[in-house]
Amino acid sequence: MNQVLDLPKRKDKPNIIWILVDQMRHDALSCCGNPNLHTPHLDNLATKGVRFQNAYSGTPWCTPFRAALLSGRYPHQTGVTRTPSALDPNLPTAATHFNQAGYHTAYCGKWHVDGSNQRNHYVAEDRRGDFDWWQGYENNNNNDECYVHGSDIEGFERLETYETDALTDRLIDHLSEHTQDTDAYTPFFACLSVQPPHPPFVYPPHTPGGRGIGPTSVKLNPNVPNQSDRMQRARQKLAPYYQAVERIDHNVGRLSRALREMNLDRDTWIVFFSDHGEMAESHGKSGKVLPHEESAHIPFIIGHVSGSKAISNGSHWIGKRPLNHVDILPTSLGLCGIDIPETLTGNDYGRAISDPAFMSEVPNPDAVLLQQFHSLPRQQNITSPWRAVVTRDRWKYVCLPRQPFMLFDLNTDPYEQTNLIHDAAFSEIQQHCHKTLTQMLESVDDAFDLTA
């Protein structure tokens, strides 16, 4: 792609691309000080834009998060509280709102809100979330053998290369085609949704500039138990995991170059985030669905490829605010100057980021609400549903039904190694957090039983 298009500038209606990755925890970035990997393109986006340091997956499980993301509502409000589940196709989605604002909408990649875990599940056209153009799959756990269907495809079509590479190619090709006709050009909202670094933990193709991470070189978080078998499992998981993140970063760079070649880099917001994290043997646990930082704390970055469009002064201050999964859709609409529908339950940080005139209106929530609605496998060590809050001043409080369970000071104990729930010295903090959790549950009509 070498042609530079002379597209009309729509400063009142910028483009926006969500880059949604699967199971990437918050600290899997070199700009977070992680010594195990190198993510220059995401670091650059974070430096020139806004990195939300306290962003959380309010429901750290694949399908509930994705349904909440697309609808802008909490899981119990959509009825999608487990994986797999189907999102009601009659609910308005992100695409619905952008369509109504005159945007072209496009989705490419993993969907996982149509009620199936099967790789050959076909998502019907009327169940693709109102996107104008949709190529993807419901679920797949093989990054080297991935089949997609949808717009411009008859039946299922195997991706030509490693999933992250091939899906990035397809989105770039579609956006290039969409913007070729400068007379018909309309701003776009697009989502690139890739499965990595979700298991299986396998090495991707060699990444230019990557570090060639091997298990023996992986430095572990201090909350991985000092047991040889667990440490070995952690390193065997994290070496290909971190290489998959480097491959994602490489494709963020490819997408960035493509936007420059299309002359869209100054008019396109990039919003990068994950649906949840990965424990990788921290606290002796694996996977997600837990309230721990490695599971629920996610990366979240907003920026421009070129960095040439002004970001509001004080954006670093915005980046310290708590952000939850239900905030992503209203924040994205706010970035584009689109009015936020009353049906959305989250906060809009986007208008203040894109326009300094709105800095005085930036949300300042007391906490974010985390929810898990179903019993968990015994190997997770939490077999009950749970609710939690992470407060603005970085306390995390977790409750099981009728039972306070965890209290962590994330400022002094970021790896959650000291549970203060039974420490009388922190009883007032616990009471305050319990009151905050009670109020948040009441505000969203969550009937979880906190009665002690």
VOGU-3710 file (C-alpha; in Angstrom, 3 decimals, decimal comma):
1> mnqvldlpkr> 0,000/0,000/0,000  1,887/3,060/-1,244  -0,825/5,461/-2,361  -1,378/8,484/-0,117  -4,999/9,530/-0,316  -6,089/13,160/-0,133  -9,095/12,572/2,078  -11,338/15,342/3,362  -10,644/16,152/6,989  -13,620/15,608/9,302
11> kdkpniiwil> -12,332/17,242/12,464  -15,838/17,248/13,885  -16,089/13,501/13,242  -12,798/11,684/13,740  -12,375/7,978/13,030  -11,914/5,521/15,875  -10,442/2,011/16,041  -10,781/-0,338/18,979  -7,939/-2,841/19,242  -9,304/-5,538/21,548
21> vdqmrhdals> -6,943/-8,315/22,583  -7,753/-11,340/24,722  -6,307/-12,161/28,156  -3,559/-9,499/28,210  -2,874/-8,339/31,739  -2,151/-4,714/32,609  1,585/-5,070/33,198  2,392/-6,797/29,883  3,874/-3,590/28,415  7,424/-2,345/28,479
31> ccgnpnlhtp> 6,146/1,153/29,366  4,902/-0,420/32,633  8,457/-1,444/33,459  8,038/-5,083/32,456  11,555/-6,369/31,617  10,301/-9,447/29,762  9,129/-7,828/26,529  9,465/-4,867/24,201  6,334/-3,000/23,014  7,594/0,170/21,287
41> hldnlatkgv> 4,438/0,942/19,290  2,101/0,686/22,257  4,606/2,576/24,399  4,620/5,341/21,778  0,820/5,446/21,737  0,790/5,680/25,533  3,453/8,407/25,583  1,661/10,596/23,043  -1,809/9,767/24,328  -3,355/8,691/27,621
51> rfqnaysgtp> -2,634/5,446/29,451  -5,262/4,681/32,056  -3,240/3,163/34,864  -6,314/2,056/36,825  -8,435/0,413/34,122  -10,344/-2,732/35,071  -12,320/-5,486/33,468  -15,411/-5,221/35,618  -16,207/-8,821/34,743  -12,941/-10,635/33,938
61> wctpfraall> -14,411/-13,354/31,746  -14,588/-13,426/27,935  -18,266/-13,257/26,982  -19,634/-11,146/29,879  -16,956/-8,530/29,204  -17,613/-8,453/25,456  -21,363/-8,134/25,898  -20,861/-5,314/28,406  -18,376/-3,635/26,056  -20,684/-3,734/23,044
71> sgryphqtgv> -23,825/-2,723/24,949  -22,346/-0,314/27,484  -24,261/-2,116/30,262  -23,307/-4,285/33,210  -23,584/-8,068/32,760  -26,679/-8,461/34,927  -28,324/-5,729/32,833  -27,691/-7,613/29,591  -28,303/-11,089/31,027  -24,866/-12,188/29,768
81> trtpsaldpn> -23,135/-13,357/32,929  -21,174/-16,437/31,809  -19,125/-17,841/28,937  -20,629/-18,820/26,565  -23,857/-16,790/26,375  -25,706/-14,931/23,638  -26,171/-11,176/23,630  -29,743/-10,185/22,784  -29,548/-9,006/19,132  -32,275/-6,449/19,872
91> lptaathfnq> -30,040/-4,516/22,259  -28,362/-1,432/20,761  -24,610/-1,862/20,420  -21,617/0,373/19,875  -22,183/0,010/16,131  -25,822/1,088/16,518  -24,787/4,356/18,139  -22,018/5,073/15,638  -24,284/4,173/12,709  -26,828/6,696/13,957
101> agyhtaycgk> -24,076/9,332/14,048  -23,295/8,760/10,357  -20,317/6,427/10,768  -19,344/3,395/8,742  -18,893/0,515/11,194  -16,599/-2,512/10,791  -15,700/-5,494/12,959  -12,878/-7,952/12,341  -12,040/-10,975/14,486  -13,213/-12,771/17,601
111> whvdgsnqrn> -16,889/-12,190/18,503  -17,872/-14,659/21,275  -21,274/-13,179/22,155  -23,470/-15,561/20,148  -23,705/-18,320/22,735  -21,141/-20,848/21,533  -17,615/-22,048/22,232  -17,438/-24,034/18,975  -15,006/-22,960/16,261  -17,461/-23,865/13,460
121> hyvaedrrgd> -20,315/-21,805/14,892  -21,811/-19,490/12,237  -22,889/-16,037/13,434  -25,986/-15,067/11,435  -26,050/-11,669/9,767  -28,741/-10,331/12,097  -26,621/-11,289/15,131  -23,496/-9,292/14,233  -24,202/-6,288/16,395  -25,396/-3,886/13,654
131> fdwwqgyenn> -21,927/-3,597/12,081  -22,012/-2,578/8,398  -19,067/-4,869/7,627  -18,303/-7,931/9,752  -15,695/-10,642/9,265  -14,951/-12,849/12,217  -15,606/-15,989/14,179  -17,465/-16,865/17,362  -14,579/-18,594/19,139  -11,315/-20,313/18,237
141> nnndecyvhg> -8,341/-21,581/20,182  -5,821/-22,186/17,414  -3,985/-19,079/16,268  -2,366/-20,875/13,322  -5,591/-22,430/12,002  -8,379/-19,895/12,248  -11,537/-19,751/10,106  -13,644/-16,625/9,580  -16,943/-15,872/7,896  -19,114/-12,852/7,200
151> sdiegferle> -19,069/-9,978/4,722  -17,515/-10,780/1,311  -17,078/-14,475/2,265  -19,061/-17,536/1,244  -19,135/-20,027/4,098  -15,952/-20,279/6,183  -12,530/-19,136/4,993  -9,225/-20,059/6,592  -6,934/-17,191/7,501  -3,780/-17,220/5,430
161> tyetdaltdr> -1,301/-16,695/8,283  -1,013/-16,345/12,067  -4,266/-14,912/13,383  -3,075/-11,507/14,609  -1,261/-10,842/11,320  -4,097/-12,011/9,070  -6,881/-10,137/10,882  -4,801/-6,958/10,839  -4,320/-7,435/7,070  -8,061/-7,823/6,543
171> lidhlsehtq> -8,987/-4,735/8,533  -6,341/-2,640/6,749  -7,612/-3,858/3,363  -11,204/-3,048/4,289  -10,403/0,446/5,578  -8,305/1,124/2,478  -11,219/0,090/0,269  -13,673/2,137/2,325  -11,560/5,282/1,991  -10,699/4,940/-1,725
181> dtdaytpffa> -13,778/6,876/-2,846  -13,108/10,323/-1,417  -16,558/11,597/-2,460  -18,397/8,866/-0,554  -15,956/8,770/2,351  -17,539/8,760/5,781  -15,786/8,511/9,148  -15,507/4,998/10,510  -15,677/3,117/13,767  -13,801/-0,177/13,550
191> clsvqpphpp> -12,866/-2,961/15,939  -9,916/-5,324/15,495  -10,445/-8,221/17,911  -7,698/-10,850/18,173  -7,485/-13,995/20,299  -3,796/-13,797/21,377  -2,302/-13,807/23,933  -5,163/-16,083/25,105  -4,232/-19,789/25,492  -3,005/-22,012/24,013
201> fvypphtpgg> 0,340/-20,467/24,856  2,250/-21,085/21,620  5,023/-19,075/20,023  3,995/-16,784/17,147  6,156/-16,234/14,045  9,377/-14,327/14,616  8,633/-10,703/15,404  11,063/-8,114/13,976  12,584/-6,295/16,925  11,308/-8,945/19,351
211> rgigptsvkl> 13,458/-10,376/22,094  13,132/-14,091/21,374  11,889/-14,710/24,909  12,577/-18,146/26,360  11,267/-19,664/29,607  14,583/-19,456/31,441  14,822/-15,693/30,880  11,342/-14,795/32,180  11,331/-12,731/35,368  8,318/-13,602/37,529
221> npnvpnqsdr> 6,158/-11,412/39,751  6,901/-11,922/43,465  3,433/-13,384/44,069  4,237/-16,546/42,108  4,815/-19,150/44,854  8,454/-20,041/45,389  7,912/-23,639/44,320  9,912/-25,091/41,448  6,955/-26,699/39,662  4,810/-23,553/39,796
231> mqrarqklap> 7,663/-21,287/38,755  8,467/-23,584/35,850  4,816/-23,604/34,723  4,676/-19,821/34,982  7,776/-19,377/32,817  6,547/-21,895/30,246  3,266/-19,979/29,951  4,683/-16,475/30,016  7,469/-16,890/27,441  5,098/-17,504/24,480
241> yyqaveridh> 2,515/-15,207/26,112  4,909/-12,255/26,064  5,988/-13,072/22,513  2,317/-13,025/21,466  2,040/-9,540/23,013  5,116/-8,441/21,065  3,410/-9,741/17,924  0,344/-7,658/18,778  2,579/-4,621/19,206  4,184/-5,341/15,826
251> nvgrlsralr> 0,732/-5,296/14,213  -0,201/-2,087/15,998  2,810/-0,659/14,197  1,618/-2,077/10,862  -1,848/-0,594/11,357  -0,296/2,735/12,311  1,776/2,817/9,117  -1,284/1,948/7,050  -3,231/4,844/8,591  -0,368/7,203/7,719
261> emnldrdtwi> -0,364/5,946/4,136  -4,133/6,541/3,986  -3,557/10,048/5,387  -5,796/9,181/8,340  -3,285/9,134/11,179  -4,167/12,628/12,415  -7,902/11,974/12,317  -8,097/8,518/13,867  -8,262/7,660/17,542  -6,740/4,335/18,569
271> vffsdhgema> -8,220/2,745/21,697  -6,223/-0,284/22,858  -7,410/-2,629/25,615  -7,951/-6,222/26,737  -11,027/-8,078/27,951  -9,218/-9,392/31,071  -5,832/-10,665/32,192  -4,072/-13,940/32,953  -2,967/-15,203/36,382  -0,082/-17,364/35,047
281> eshgksgkvl> 0,551/-18,943/38,455  0,421/-15,703/40,456  -0,980/-16,745/43,845  -0,707/-20,289/42,497  -3,657/-19,762/40,125  -4,198/-19,721/36,370  -6,598/-18,174/33,891  -8,993/-15,352/34,695  -12,409/-14,798/36,468  -10,649/-13,778/39,709
291> pheesahipf> -10,550/-10,374/41,431  -6,719/-10,376/41,579  -4,766/-7,737/39,655  -3,331/-10,200/37,127  -6,896/-11,197/36,176  -8,952/-7,998/36,414  -6,495/-5,113/35,858  -6,196/-4,423/32,109  -4,179/-2,181/29,777  -6,124/0,761/28,355
301> iighvsgska> -4,555/3,361/26,041  -6,100/6,163/23,972  -4,025/8,028/21,420  -3,295/9,060/17,853  -0,777/7,308/15,644  1,005/10,531/14,755  0,475/12,230/18,073  -0,107/15,416/16,092  -3,671/15,984/17,257  -3,644/17,799/20,576
311> isngshwigk> -4,492/15,812/23,678  -6,024/17,883/26,466  -3,699/19,334/29,059  -4,157/17,305/32,203  -4,621/14,059/30,299  -2,104/12,420/32,652  -4,465/13,348/35,459  -7,374/11,741/33,596  -5,277/8,609/33,195  -5,169/8,149/36,962
321> rplnhvdilp> -8,960/7,944/37,229  -10,597/4,520/37,731  -12,004/3,175/34,458  -14,337/0,197/34,086  -15,501/-1,852/31,109  -18,831/0,021/30,899  -16,878/3,287/30,484  -15,290/2,225/27,196  -18,287/2,816/24,911  -19,306/6,240/26,300
331> tslglcgidi> -15,642/7,298/26,317  -15,349/6,285/22,650  -18,483/8,212/21,718  -17,155/11,196/23,679  -13,865/11,132/21,757  -15,914/11,646/18,601  -18,156/14,347/20,055  -21,240/12,120/19,914  -23,917/12,597/22,562  -24,017/9,784/25,104
341> petltgndyg> -27,335/7,869/25,126  -29,073/7,759/28,510  -29,179/3,954/28,336  -25,401/3,740/28,821  -24,341/3,331/32,428  -20,644/4,234/32,285  -18,542/7,403/32,388  -17,340/9,439/29,411  -13,658/10,368/29,647  -13,342/10,931/25,913
351> raisdpafms> -14,795/14,407/25,582  -12,342/15,789/28,137  -9,415/14,037/26,414  -10,312/15,421/22,986  -11,439/18,909/24,027  -9,828/20,945/26,856  -13,092/22,862/27,254  -14,558/19,825/28,990  -11,742/19,260/31,493  -13,892/20,591/34,332
361> evpnpdavll> -16,465/17,890/33,569  -14,110/14,895/33,666  -15,682/12,088/35,761  -14,145/11,336/39,138  -15,782/8,098/40,377  -15,139/6,847/43,893  -14,482/3,304/42,666  -15,031/0,717/39,950  -17,315/-2,262/40,474  -16,089/-5,797/39,724
371> qqfhslprqq> -18,545/-8,698/39,380  -18,398/-12,483/39,045  -21,824/-14,112/38,933  -21,152/-17,851/38,951  -19,317/-20,441/40,977  -15,774/-21,125/39,845  -13,705/-24,297/39,432  -12,045/-25,462/42,629  -8,565/-24,932/41,220  -9,239/-21,196/41,329
381> nitspwravv> -9,503/-21,370/45,142  -12,620/-19,186/45,050  -15,617/-21,379/44,426  -18,338/-18,740/45,008  -19,599/-15,741/43,086  -18,003/-12,518/44,288  -18,225/-8,732/44,078  -15,459/-6,179/44,568  -14,549/-2,531/44,370  -11,254/-0,844/43,571
391> trdrwkyvcl> -11,396/2,632/45,049  -9,967/5,833/43,680  -7,287/5,762/46,398  -6,327/2,175/45,430  -7,965/-0,054/48,010  -9,393/-3,339/46,776  -12,235/-4,939/48,726  -13,723/-8,321/47,782  -16,837/-10,024/49,168  -18,284/-13,500/48,795
401> prqpfmlfdl> -22,021/-13,914/49,493  -22,540/-12,690/53,095  -18,793/-12,752/53,760  -16,019/-10,130/53,458  -13,108/-11,930/51,841  -10,163/-9,737/50,825  -8,788/-6,262/51,503  -5,603/-5,045/49,821  -3,756/-1,732/49,835  -2,653/-1,613/46,209
411> ntdpyeqtnl> -0,460/1,433/46,831  1,904/-0,425/49,159  1,061/-3,998/48,124  0,546/-4,051/44,330  1,057/-7,837/44,192  -1,640/-8,448/46,827  0,518/-10,474/49,168  -1,003/-9,250/52,453  -4,747/-9,706/52,935  -5,852/-7,167/55,569
421> ihdaafseiq> -9,436/-8,361/55,883  -8,966/-9,608/59,478  -6,582/-6,879/60,607  -8,373/-4,704/63,181  -6,102/-1,771/62,335  -7,896/-1,474/58,987  -11,478/-1,901/60,199  -12,448/1,679/59,307  -11,050/1,265/55,797  -12,985/-1,973/55,448
431> qhchktltqm> -16,197/-0,329/56,623  -15,704/2,496/54,133  -15,073/0,058/51,283  -18,092/-2,023/52,307  -20,280/1,081/52,211  -18,884/1,992/48,784  -19,564/-1,505/47,449  -23,092/-1,457/48,895  -23,838/1,876/47,240  -22,461/0,775/43,878
441> lesvddafdl> -24,483/-2,445/43,901  -27,635/-0,499/44,770  -26,952/2,080/42,049  -26,957/-0,603/39,341  -29,640/-2,855/40,907  -27,268/-5,749/41,539  -28,993/-7,973/44,136  -25,798/-9,638/45,416  -26,189/-10,460/49,145  -23,649/-8,552/51,249
451> ta> -25,409/-9,240/54,559  -22,821/-10,416/57,070
//
